[in-house]
């Protein structure tokens, strides 16, 4: 059975949208956790023993870098990793990772970037997607849940594989 963990910063501007995504997954009987935590390390320690080959992790914002750090050092064997970036400054940090090692840690990668960010860069977002052999999805930063509907559809398609 697929488990989904949503990892983001405590004060994420999309908190209500991520809550909506969690609720939609739960409605479809997908075990989903979106906790309010103070530190990534604290939260990751609490879930790492529950990660199985049927786990999907969603990392957003600055947490993307933390998640990639974990994948470099841990044999997690994820079903899927969804990376949602919204800032070129995060991209610059991400490029230092060993993507060859990271690619061995998950079966599927999904990369999303918000184009409404002042520092958005299609070329840098594409480079990250290429390094992970994944397709890049550009999100508009809509006021409604439509960006997260796209992520929901991708999760549901992966969950049914």
Buried (B, 14 or more C-beta within 10 A) or exposed (E): EBBBBBBBBEEBEBBEBBEBBBEBBBEEEBBBBBEEBEEBEEBBEEBEEEBEEBBBBBBBBBBBBBBBBBBEEEEBBBBBBBBBBBBBEBBEBBEEBEBEEBBEBBBBBBBBBBEEBEEBBEEBBBBBBEBBEBEBBBBEBBEEBEBBBBBBEBBBEBBEE
